[in-house]
Amino acid sequence: MNILVTVELLPEHRKWLEEAGPGEQFRFETNPARADVAWADALLGNVSPELLSPEDKLRWMQTGSAGVNGYLGGVLPPLCVLTNATGAYGLAISEYMIAAWLALIKKLPLYRDRQKEHDWRDMGPVTSVWGSTVLVLGLGDIGGEFAKRAKALGAYVVGMRRTGTKKPEYVDELIYPAELLRTLPRADCVAVSLPGTDATRHMLSGAAFAAMKDGAVLLNVGRGSVVDTDALVDALQSGKLSGAALDVTDPEPLPAEHPLWKMENVLITPHVSGGFHLKETHDRIVRIMADNLRAYLSGRPLKNVVDLQTGYRRLPTGE
């Protein structure tokens, strides 16, 4: 089998993959050409969708990302199975979310700004994770890991998922999208870890922000398209929201002249909460690839299979 690997690898990572597929033909290209993709039976990593064709012989693509929206809509060959890297990012991104939430409610960005001016002013009252209610939109690996940490710090956790009836033990309540608007008024923090799909586009719109609790905090590490950016700006400028931490935006990158940049109550990072910034994340991505490669070659079921119609990972039976 011809296996194209486009993900960046450390020396030990290449060994993990070659040991998972002994005797198979590997091609390691972090900047692949169209000919490389056409050569491959399996692709481990991400490529520009423009390099893919429904006519390719590709039968399995394992992304290095959790999001796969670029590979939907008939981009892949009809018989190609798509799997993602769910399970790799929860650690790094959930820690980012906790750090950003604490920074906002403790007003650390305000103090940092004033530090540069040698300004000793007290910025007033703060709030706590303890005793607060957090609404987690998306209970996959990232949202689930964040929910665990929020609960451990004393928050009451409400989780929203699209399907599945089993309530995880780290969630106090489980809701579904139809219940979102009537749940938002209770949330001190709304944490978004949803993928970018037609179903999630502008899920947080003007009506959603109007329904939110006064002074709530928004965290978005999912996709910028989940949030109506103009409505978010209005909610922040009016004081409806006390703050927002955005690792993703719409558009992305955020234009230099955008008003969000100048807001004191907004923490913006350039889509860096995941990626390879934490080595353990990098290791986990390659382990998922190696485990799925062994499964593929032995005919066993693959983990993290994506439904090409919805863009969501198919949940295991019973979840």
Beta strands, then each sheet from edge to edge (+ up, - down):
strand 1: 2-5
strand 2: 25-28
strand 3: 42-44
strand 4: 60-62
strand 5: 81-83
strand 6: 133-137
strand 7: 156-160
strand 8: 173-175
strand 9: 189-192
strand 10: 216-220
strand 11: 241-246
strand 12: 266-268
sheet 1: 2+ 1+ 3+ 4+ 5+
sheet 2: 8+ 7+ 6+ 9+ 10+ 11+ 12+
end
